[in-house]
Amino acid sequence: MRKRYDFSKSVPNPYLSKPKRQITIRLDTDTVQYFKSLSEQCGIPYQNLINLYLRDCAAEKKQLKLDWAS
């Protein structure tokens, strides 16, 4: 392994159209377990399933409907 590398001629990854951003999010255990069980059924990592669901909500501009009277 070299002590130094020259990255002056490097270029961005052309195959990466929209890079993902790493964040920290706190989810209920039941919610994570739900997506993990879906993950096992369809073979897609549960983080990807959560991302796909949230992306669909954003694309459809879904609004959360809360009923606090219950």
Helices and strands as residue ranges (DSSP letters): H 29-42, H 46-59
